[in-house]
Each structure stands twice: as structure tokens, then as C-alpha cells.
Amino acid sequence: MVEAQTWTTRRMSNPRLDTTANDQVLDIPATPPGDVRNNNAYTGGSYFSPTVTTALIIASWYLSNIGVLLLNKYLLSIYGFRYPIFLTMLHMIACAAYSYASINFFEVVPLQHIHSKRQFFKILALSAIFCFSVVCGNTSLRYLPVSFNQAIGATTPFFTAVFAFIITCKKETGEVYLALLPVVFGIVVASNSEPLFHLFGFLICVGSTAGRALKSVVQGILLTSEAEKLHSMNLLLYMAPMAALILLPFTLYIEGNVAAVTVEKARGDRFIVFLLIGNATVAYLVNLTNFLVTKHTSALTLQVLGNAKAAVAAVVSVLIFKNPVNVMGITGFAVTIMGVVLYSEAKKRSKVTTH
């Protein structure tokens, strides 16, 4: 019986397959990891390094967030355009138009569709809460300085914890609740010492802060399933036109024939056209830069930047609008910001221990 040849013996017996020192060996390099490929992509297809790009995005985030506050304050309080509901509706129309263009034409993120009536009504409910929060926030700028507005806005974590407990019965750790004490105490101190305190402005600003917290809690409840979850930019694409339609009857009923008034103002001063378009554009850029910061860094970085933004906005507004401040007001604001930072750290530790 002849023993069957193995692959090795057959290969070695074939002179065409004989491996000698004269054979050329192709050295195929290993595929580099993703981060190396991304870095190379920047050097080949972009003028900026990843670090510079991230720094520019963070700077844009600060400029847009602080810019929209200052523009709103200037329009509603100093320029004399006293139509906060109409202004918010313009913001929503701009957000809808820019979102459509950025997703459908520039493909910033993939387009997601609404798949059911149930999902549609959930987004509609979020839009209503969103309207309430933004309108109250813009209206408060008619009566309060930006610095005090930001101090009140910094108490959002307190309202988030309250709504999470009331609606979902979610309990935080004792450390988290303890960190909320300086958040509330600081705003009490700042309110008692604010030279330009206005009760109605204070109440609607608190309402805006509570509405912002309620939206985040409700959004976490309504859009929980994987089929219904929407990317933040897609959610804005659907929420913005819904919010504009919700605001339309309110601006017509409460603010009267505001469109005709605006056109009449524009005939006398073309600068208001630039102000309104620029203001609405910056309002969209706030949402876009929120997404870009999270994409290039992390959600935690965005939270840290948000804590610092309130203080930066307050300082910039005082320098621009020259509103009076005192030591107790600054102290109260600082205590609130410190409490927010402690709250963020406590939340982070509680998540680590639960996991």
C-alpha cells in the first residue's frame, strides 16, 4: 500500500512552490487601530489636529450658549422688543429649518423616522414642556439680569432630583441629597441680596428651570425603548416645528399682531432683522454645539462645561450690561455652583457603586 502524501510532502516536491531564500516575501502591515486612523485622517484631510478641533468646538459651545443669553437680554430688555413668545417661536422655526438642512443635506447624523402615533404624541408632550421652559426663561430676561438668571438656572439638579422622585419614585443616595443643600441655600442668599430682584421675573425663571428638569425626566421615561429612542439632533428636528405650532396661537392671543409690529419696526430700523435672524441662528447653534461637544469629548465633559458656563455668563453679562452686584450675591452664586459640582461628583460616585 502506498502511503498517502501529505500537503507538506506534495508542496515540498513541487519546485514551483519551493520556499528558498530567493523568494520575495510581501510584508503586509497590520491594520492600525481606530484612533490612529482618525488621527491620520486629521493630518491628511483637515487643517487642525484633534486637540485644536475639540478646543474650537468647546469655544463655539461657550460663545453660542452665552451669546444667545446676551442677545435675548438685549432684545427683550434693552432694545425694547417685548415679545418673548414670538421670539421663542422664531427660535423654533430656525431650529426646524437648520435641523432639516443639517440632517438631510449635510448628513450630520443619520435621519430617524417617527414610527408610530404613540411616539409622535410622546414627542408632542416633550415639545409642550420644552415650550413652557424656553418661553419662561426668555420672559424672565425682561425682568432679571443675566447673572441672576444663571444663578437660578444652576438649581436644575435640585428640580431634577425632585421630579425623578415624584414621577418615578427614584431615590438618590444620601450624599446626593446632601449636595443639593448648598444648591438651594446659595440661591436663597443670592435672591435676598439681588439689587434688581423682581418677584415675577424670579417666579417664571424658577418655572423655566423646573420645566427644563421636568423635560429631562419625562424624556427619560417616554423615549426609553430602543425603537423609540431618537438622536438629540433628530429629536430637535421633530420637536422644533411642533413647538412652533404650539406657540403660534399663544403669541397671537397674548402678544397681539406681533408680526405686523415686527415688520413695522424693521421698516424703521433694519438692524432688528439682523438681530432676530442672528439670535435665531445662535439658538440653533446651541443645540448643534451641544451635540458636537458630546461627540468629541463626553457627556460628563458637557456637564462640567455647563457648570462653568453659568459663572462665565454671569461675569460676561455684568461686564457688558453693568448691572449692580454685591458681595452677598456673588457669595450665594458661588455656593450654588459649588453645590452643583458636589452634586455631579456625588451622582458619579453613586453610579459607580450601583454598577
Salt bridges, closest charged atoms under 4 A:
GLU172 OE2 - LYS170 NZ 3.90
GLU172 OE2 - LYS347 NZ 2.93
GLU175 OE2 - ARG349 NH2 2.40
GLU226 OE2 - LYS229 NZ 3.58
GLU228 OE1 - LYS122 NZ 2.68
GLU264 OE1 - ARG267 NH1 3.61
GLU345 OE2 - LYS348 NZ 3.37
